[in-house]
């Protein structure tokens, strides 16, 4: 039984990560395999390990983080 609980938890985590990334890219018309898409993928993984675990949390934090990075890069 614990294996199915663990598998379900992993699936939910992957779903939250991919959902946030896909939503972020779609909102901005960014291709996943572009440099910006790859950077966003790395950022969403870092945010997940920092404690953002739902798709909404990840999407909000990703938007905030990459907006700040774009400001500092210009």
C-alpha positions in Angstrom: 0.0 0.0 0.0 2.8 2.5 0.8 4.2 2.0 -2.7 1.0 3.3 -4.3 0.9 6.2 -1.9 4.5 7.1 -2.9 3.8 6.6 -6.6 0.7 8.8 -6.3 2.7 11.5 -4.5 5.4 11.5 -7.2 2.8 11.7 -9.9 1.2 14.7 -8.2 4.6 16.4 -7.9 5.5 15.8 -11.5 2.0 17.1 -12.6 2.5 20.3 -10.5 6.0 20.9 -12.0 5.0 20.2 -15.6 1.7 22.1 -15.3 3.4 25.2 -13.9 6.1 25.1 -16.6 3.7 24.5 -19.5 1.3 27.2 -18.3 4.1 29.7 -17.9 5.5 29.0 -21.3 2.0 29.1 -22.9 1.1 32.4 -21.4 4.3 33.9 -22.9 4.3 32.0 -26.2 7.7 30.5 -25.3 8.8 27.1 -26.7 9.8 24.6 -24.1 13.0 23.7 -25.9 14.1 27.4 -26.3 16.8 28.8 -24.0 14.1 30.6 -22.0 12.0 27.5 -21.7 15.0 25.5 -20.5 15.9 28.2 -18.0 12.3 28.2 -16.7 12.4 24.4 -16.3 15.5 24.7 -14.1 13.9 27.5 -12.1 10.7 25.6 -11.5 12.7 22.6 -10.2 14.7 24.8 -7.9 11.5 26.4 -6.6 10.0 23.0 -6.0 12.9 22.1 -3.8 12.6 25.4 -2.0 9.1 24.4 -0.9 6.7 25.5 -3.6 4.7 22.3 -4.2 1.4 23.1 -5.9 1.1 24.2 -9.5 -0.3 27.6 -8.5 2.5 28.2 -6.0 5.1 27.2 -8.6 3.6 29.3 -11.3 3.4 32.4 -9.1 6.9 32.0 -7.8 8.3 31.2 -11.3 6.6 34.4 -12.7 8.0 36.5 -9.9 11.5 35.0 -10.1 11.9 35.3 -13.8 10.4 38.8 -13.9 13.0 39.9 -11.4 15.8 38.2 -13.3 14.7 39.9 -16.5 14.8 43.3 -14.8 18.3 42.7 -13.5 19.5 41.4 -16.8 18.5 44.6 -18.6 
